[in-house]
Amino acid sequence: MASARAWLLADSPTSRLQANLGRLYRITGMLLRNPLAAVGAAIVLALVLTAIFAPWIAPYSPVGQSLQDRLLPPSAEHLMGTDELGRDIYSRVIYGSQITLTIVLLVAVIAAPVGLVIGAIAGYFGGWIDRALMGITDIFLSMPKLILALAFVAALGPGINNAIIAIAITAWPAYARISRAETLTFRNSEFIDAVRLQGGSPARIIVRHVLPLCTSSMIIRVTLDMAGIILTAAGLGFIGLGAQPPLPEWGAMISRGRTFILDQWWVATMPGFAIILVSLGFCFLGDGLRDVLDPKQGDKG
């Protein structure tokens, strides 16, 4: 164990693999020393494991109805009670983690790369290209995300796939702004000039040198935005424009449970608690990653 740790923390790595593993080891250690970041990482890990092993964790089917068991309070048999159709809320919350994880991952995979590339191109070339791309970005940023997502979902039609597309369309401008700001700080640096003198094309410089340098800031922003993505998806589900019945989406579950909020509080409270917990987990993890990956924070420390 000691030799492995010494190999990971070597001041002069002998390979790129050793350097990357050493950096990952240091980042993990710094995250674990941050209590809130460790809690956030544990919540996110629990979400991932719950989504993967949902069929084995959930005691009941998420869509199976039992009208004789409708609106039962939390008990040993039904940990979170049952809804108006007799469905086990705990099982539906467990399966709902799959939908939530799918939404945040797909939105991140779609929006972050698009914003990263657009911002890098605008920052590197400048001039009219920068003004045109940032003008489009500012148009999207000028409108509230939820309202813009509602407009796109209304145009595309209700459904989880259209909700993912709508949320991704509203999420990319923030990443473009961050990427452009990062690119402006080093586009005239000596190492960029050296690559140009070696005959590197703008496309090669952007892909091989600019985008990797923007990755750390992008990871931080994506992690922090996960909570907002979850809340936007839940909002769309709440008004019936997201995942459609009988899918156990948390926002839609809250919408159906609001009718019983005074007498059968658990129907809406349990999925709401799941949304709050997962959102806090991503916020805590994002704050921890910002402290670890942001060199400016490191300089202050």
Secondary structure, DSSP 4 states (H G I P E B T S, - for coil): -HHHHHHHT-SS-SSHHHHHHHHHHHHHHHHHTSHHHHHHHHHHHHHHHHHHTHHHH-SS-SS---GGGTTPPS-SSSTT-B-TT--BHHHHHHHHHHHHHHHHHHHHHHHHHHHHHHHHHHHHH-HHHHHHHHHHHHHHHTS-HHHHHHHHHHHH-SSHHHHHHHHHHHHHHHHHHHHHHHHHHHTTSHHHHHHHHTT--HHHHIIIIIHHHHHHHHHHHHHHHHHHHHHHHHHHHHTTSSSPTTS--HHHHHHHHGGGTTT-THHHHHHHHHHHHHHHHHHHHHHHHHHHH-HHHHHH-
